[in-house]
């Protein structure tokens, strides 16, 4: 049973920029169209956000002018084709897998003066219909003199912006560390509520989060293996017009393991992010996270695992290139689950805007270390071509 549980949660955390388990990714072409600006106003390279884009994100889009956004239809489509050299991996040799049927419907903007929304529904996913609901939230923005934003629905958990908006294909290992039966979901889109307070450089967020399922059901609240309830928070210094962001995030939750008992867990992390600057000064993302699990569940032999104190580290250097038309990044990650399992992950990513096609973006990744399953120890390759286009103006 515990093996099935371990496989379940990573599967349902699959997201919009996913080839393997990754963080959700969104671009807002309707915002650029409404304001008549380039995507680089908010993005280092789509979908990775710069300082101003992160400000727009954490205010639930209410920092944008409603009258300006009314000039465009707040709906767009996204289509992606991707390839993965690890698709259908066997014990002997990997087989390549290409997927062309990945079509999503997006909507974002205002639906009332104090209310904003974001929805993403997959119409086709992995070449088949019946895709998942990736995102579905509404936000009330008239709290604490309009500095408070109350999110409700399937929303982005409090944490560094790259967890939900990044140009790497692979998701981050640090917020997704597995300790025994417990798969952390600190970067997942989950059903719940979030209160964000943004004033000047202060970004303070608290949330209560449940499942990542497409829709909430009674099973999400029952005491059955695999259910996870989490209080998660974030506190950061994040100026809208300065490249440096410093912050911390953490969680306290309860995960039901296969015995029916609860794993009471906590986590704490500090992070720093700095956008790339002129004169070849690269960008930086660094995260150090510790966690504590009181009851990780059973091992593969059905033996009770002891309490565990985990550690995880993410470090990435990334450089903007070709007049901010591309980004090259190298990421190195290390996880220690506190139960004797250590892993080292590395990947090199190149993301780019296709010249003269403002809504077409491409991504290529070489996975190394634990990210590579090539039998000869070499890199595994992933690629993604992503097209997003708003529909006609009203």
Secondary structure, 3 states (H helix, E strand, C coil): CHHHHHHHHHHHCCCCCCCCCCCCCCCCHHHHHHHCCCHHHCEEECCEECHHHHHHHHCCCCCCCHHHHCCCCCEEEEEEEEEECCCCCCCCCCCCEEECCCEEEEEEEEEECCEEEEEEEEEEECCEECCCEEEEEEEEEEECCCCEEEEEEEEECCCCHHHCCCCCCCCCCHHHCEECCEECCCCCEEEEEEEEEEECCEEEEEEEECCCCCCCCHHHCCCCCCCEEEEEEEEEEECCCCCEEEEEEEEEEEEECCCCCEEEEEEEEEEEEECCECCCECEEEEEEEEEEECCCCECCCCCECCCEEEEEEEEEEEEEECCCCEEEEEEEEEEECCCCCEEEEEEEEEEEECCCCCCEEEEEEEEEECCCCCCCCCCEEEEEEEEEEECCCC
